[in-house]
Amino acid sequence: MQKTVINMHKKNIIIKERKSLPRKLMAQDFSLDISLLNYRAMCCNTPRLVNEPFYRTFDFYCISHMVGGKGVFWHNDIMTEVHPGQAIIICPDFVHDFFGLGESYIEDTIDFTGTGADYFRQKGIITSGIISMGTERRLMSIINDYVSINPISQIHSKLNLINLLLETKSPHLNGKSDNKHYHAIDNLIRKVCLNPEKWWTVSEMAELCELSQVQFRRVFLYYSGKTPKNFIEEVKLKAAARKMLDCDHPICQLAQQFNYHDQFHFSRRFKKIFGINPSEYREK
């Protein structure tokens, strides 16, 4: 701490204290320096036919969000299946391997480094392993902002990556029961998408996943980033929008097909999702 003494008319002395944080504290607790090294979107990795790991380590941090295919993750000679919607986080010097087994491993991935990432690791905020990131491709917005020539967008990119890292403190998928639950949610999502006309109740979905309704709501929100009700309606309306362009059925008939109470209810919900009403959507 530095002190500056100013003489005022000989009698009055004012002491101003210039305060500063200790260098150690600034470096360890207030640095958010994170730099992206490499990034890839929808990268389709060649599958392996034999499920044997070729162990490796990185000298940087990596997030691989699986958006398609079928994968496995190896560590300490233990294999864990990886499904779309899950992500793998790798810290420096962590011995591991992950790859597509029998079919391609399709990923959005970001490699990064920095004192901020080191601090999060030191505090146990980020650790190597599998997490659920949901079906929304969250790494894409980080990548798009990062490659922008706008410096403000690049700042947003780093802030969004930091927020994502903070969220990874949620429990990792180490137990068999957790894997079973997320696999059940993934199967449910496939069933919903294959039958978009059906109105699924929370009770039906929870029973299919072998979870209580309270537990199902929590697990589904964490896995998909949406409530069950909002997800069901989004699937319905996107399917209706596709059908609207493929056929000339009246709007009232589409509303009935997708089990809405009436055309006006269907139109209101459609506009909430797409920003325009069904007739405008069809015209454009």
C-alpha positions in Angstrom: 0.0 0.0 0.0 1.5 3.4 -1.0 0.8 6.6 0.9 1.0 10.1 -0.6 1.4 13.0 1.8 0.1 16.4 0.6 0.9 19.6 2.6 -2.0 22.0 2.9 -1.3 25.5 4.4 1.3 23.9 6.7 -1.2 22.8 9.3 -3.6 20.6 7.4 -2.2 17.3 6.3 -4.3 15.0 4.1 -3.2 11.4 3.7 -4.5 9.6 0.6 -4.2 5.8 0.5 -3.8 4.2 -2.9 -5.2 0.7 -2.5 -4.3 -2.2 -4.8 -4.9 -6.0 -4.7 -2.0 -8.3 -4.0 -0.5 -9.6 -7.2 -1.0 -13.2 -6.1 -4.7 -12.6 -5.5 -5.2 -10.9 -8.8 -3.5 -13.7 -10.7 -5.2 -16.6 -9.0 -8.7 -15.4 -8.2 -9.6 -12.6 -10.6 -8.1 -13.7 -13.9 -10.6 -14.9 -16.5 -8.1 -15.3 -19.3 -9.3 -18.1 -21.6 -8.0 -18.4 -25.2 -9.5 -20.7 -27.8 -7.0 -22.8 -29.7 -8.9 -24.9 -32.1 -12.6 -25.4 -32.9 -14.6 -27.7 -35.2 -18.3 -27.9 -36.0 -20.1 -31.1 -37.0 -16.8 -32.9 -37.4 -17.4 -36.5 -38.5 -14.7 -38.7 -37.2 -14.0 -42.1 -38.9 -15.4 -44.9 -36.7 -13.3 -47.8 -35.4 -14.4 -51.4 -35.8 -12.5 -52.7 -32.7 -13.3 -51.3 -29.3 -9.8 -50.9 -28.1 -8.4 -47.6 -26.7 -5.2 -45.9 -27.9 -4.5 -43.8 -24.9 -3.5 -40.2 -25.3 -3.1 -36.9 -23.4 -3.6 -33.2 -24.4 -1.6 -30.2 -23.2 -4.8 -28.1 -23.4 -8.4 -28.3 -22.3 -11.0 -29.8 -24.7 -14.8 -30.0 -24.8 -16.3 -32.4 -27.3 -20.1 -32.2 -27.6 -21.4 -35.3 -29.3 -24.2 -34.3 -31.7 -24.6 -37.6 -33.6 -23.4 -41.1 -34.0 -22.3 -43.6 -31.4 -19.3 -43.2 -29.2 -17.3 -44.7 -26.3 -15.1 -43.1 -23.7 -12.1 -44.9 -22.1 -10.2 -44.1 -18.9 -8.3 -46.4 -16.5 -9.3 -49.3 -18.8 -13.0 -48.6 -18.1 -15.3 -48.0 -21.0 -18.4 -45.8 -20.9 -20.9 -45.4 -23.8 -21.4 -41.8 -25.0 -24.7 -40.7 -26.6 -25.8 -37.6 -28.6 -26.4 -34.8 -26.1 -23.5 -35.7 -23.9 -20.2 -34.0 -23.8 -16.7 -35.1 -22.9 -14.4 -32.7 -21.0 -10.6 -33.4 -21.1 -8.1 -31.5 -18.9 -4.4 -31.4 -19.7 -2.4 -34.5 -19.1 -5.5 -36.6 -18.6 -5.0 -40.1 -20.0 -8.0 -41.1 -22.1 -9.5 -42.1 -25.5 -12.9 -41.5 -27.1 -14.1 -42.5 -30.5 -17.0 -43.7 -32.7 -17.6 -47.4 -32.4 -19.2 -49.0 -35.5 -20.5 -45.6 -36.7 -19.1 -42.1 -36.9 -18.6 -39.9 -33.8 -20.0 -36.5 -34.9 -19.0 -33.6 -32.6 -18.7 -29.9 -32.0 -15.5 -29.4 -30.2 -13.4 -26.5 -28.7 -9.8 -26.6 -27.4 -8.8 -23.9 -25.0 -6.3 -22.8 -22.5 -5.6 -20.0 -20.0 -5.3 -19.0 -16.4 -9.0 -18.9 -16.0 -9.4 -22.5 -17.1 -6.5 -23.5 -14.7 -8.2 -21.8 -11.8 -11.5 -23.6 -12.5 -9.7 -26.9 -12.6 -7.8 -26.0 -9.3 -11.1 -25.3 -7.6 -12.7 -28.5 -8.9 -15.2 -26.6 -11.1 -14.1 -28.5 -14.3 -12.9 -32.0 -14.2 -12.3 -34.6 -16.9 -15.3 -36.9 -17.7 -18.7 -37.1 -19.3 -21.4 -34.5 -18.7 -24.9 -33.9 -20.2 -25.0 -30.8 -22.4 -28.4 -31.4 -24.0 -29.4 -31.4 -27.6 -28.9 -27.7 -28.2 -25.5 -27.1 -30.0 -24.2 -24.6 -27.5 -20.6 -24.7 -28.7 -21.8 -23.3 -32.1 -22.6 -19.8 -30.7 -19.2 -19.7 -29.0 -17.5 -20.6 -32.2 -19.5 -18.2 -34.3 -18.8 -15.3 -32.0 -15.1 -16.2 -31.8 -14.5 -16.1 -35.5 -16.4 -12.8 -35.9 -14.3 -9.7 -36.7 -16.4 -7.8 -34.1 -14.3 -7.6 -30.9 -17.5 -7.4 -28.8 -18.6 -10.7 -30.2 -15.2 -12.2 -29.4 -15.7 -11.1 -25.8 -19.1 -12.7 -25.7 -17.5 -15.9 -27.0 -15.2 -16.1 -24.0 -17.9 -15.1 -21.5 -20.2 -17.8 -22.9 -17.4 -20.4 -22.6 -16.8 -19.3 -19.0 -20.5 -19.7 -18.2 -20.5 -23.1 -19.9 -17.5 -24.2 -17.8 -19.2 -23.0 -14.6 -22.2 -25.2 -15.4 -20.0 -28.3 -15.7 -19.8 -28.5 -11.9 -23.0 -30.5 -12.2 -22.6 -34.2 -11.4 -20.7 -36.3 -14.0 -22.2 -39.5 -15.4 -20.1 -42.0 -13.6 -22.8 -44.3 -12.3 -24.7 -46.9 -14.2 -28.1 -45.6 -13.0 -27.2 -42.1 -14.4 -26.3 -43.6 -17.8 -29.5 -45.6 -17.8 -31.6 -42.5 -17.1 -30.0 -40.4 -19.9 -30.2 -43.3 -22.3 -33.9 -43.6 -21.5 -34.4 -39.8 -22.1 -32.6 -40.2 -25.5 -34.9 -43.1 -26.5 -37.9 -41.0 -25.4 -36.8 -38.1 -27.6 -36.6 -40.4 -30.6 -40.1 -41.7 -29.9 -41.5 -38.2 -29.6 -39.9 -37.1 -32.9 -41.2 -40.1 -34.7 -44.8 -39.5 -33.6 -45.1 -35.7 -33.4 -49.0 -35.7 -33.6 -49.3 -37.3 -30.2 -49.7 -35.3 -27.0 -47.4 -36.9 -24.5 -48.3 -36.5 -20.8 -45.5 -36.1 -18.2 -46.9 -39.2 -16.5 -46.5 -41.3 -19.7 -43.0 -40.0 -20.3 -41.8 -40.5 -16.7 -43.2 -44.1 -16.8 -41.4 -44.8 -20.0 -38.1 -43.6 -18.5 -38.8 -45.5 -15.2 -38.6 -42.3 -13.2 -40.9 -40.4 -10.8 -42.5 -37.3 -12.4 -40.5 -35.0 -10.2 -37.2 -36.8 -11.0 -38.2 -37.0 -14.7 -38.8 -33.2 -15.0 -35.4 -32.5 -13.4 -33.4 -35.0 -15.5 -35.2 -34.1 -18.8 -34.6 -30.3 -18.2 -30.9 -31.0 -17.5 -30.5 -33.3 -20.5 -32.4 -31.2 -23.1 -32.3 -27.7 -21.7 -36.1 -27.6 -22.1 -39.2 -28.5 -20.0 -41.0 -31.6 -21.3 -44.0 -29.6 -22.2 -42.0 -27.0 -24.2 -40.0 -29.8 -25.9 -43.2 -31.6 -27.0 -44.8 -28.5 -28.4 -41.6 -27.5 -30.2 -41.4 -30.9 -31.9 -45.1 -30.7 -32.9 -44.9 -27.2 -34.4 -41.7 -27.9 -36.3 -43.3 -31.0 -37.8 -46.4 -29.0 -38.6 -44.3 -26.3 -40.3 -42.6 -28.9 -42.5 -45.9 -30.4 -43.4 -47.3 -26.9 -44.2 -44.7 -26.6 -46.9 -45.2 -30.1 -48.3 -49.0 -30.0 -48.7 -51.8 -27.5 -49.2 -54.0 -28.6 -46.3 -55.9 -25.8 -44.6 -54.5 -24.5 -41.3 -57.5 -25.8 -39.4 -56.9 -29.3 -40.7 -53.2 -29.2 -39.6 -54.3 -27.9 -36.2 -56.7 -30.9 -35.9 -54.0 -33.4 -37.1 -51.6 -32.2 -34.4 -54.3 -32.3 -31.7 -54.7 -28.6 -30.9 -58.0 -27.5 -29.5 -58.7 -25.2 -32.5 -57.0 -23.2 -35.3 -56.7 -20.1 -33.2 -54.8 -21.9 -30.4 -52.5 -23.5 -33.0 -51.8 -20.2 -34.6 -51.0 -18.5 -31.3 -48.5 -21.2 -30.3 -47.0 -21.3 -33.8 -46.4 -17.6 -33.8 -44.7 -17.9 -30.4 -42.2 -20.4 -31.7 -41.6 -19.0 -35.2 -42.4 -15.3 -34.8 -45.0 -15.3 -37.5 -48.4 -16.9 -38.0 -48.9 -20.1 -40.0 -50.3 -18.3 -43.1 -47.4 -15.9 -43.3 -45.0 -18.8 -42.8 -46.5 -20.7 -45.7 -46.4 -17.6 -48.0 -42.7 -16.9 -47.2 
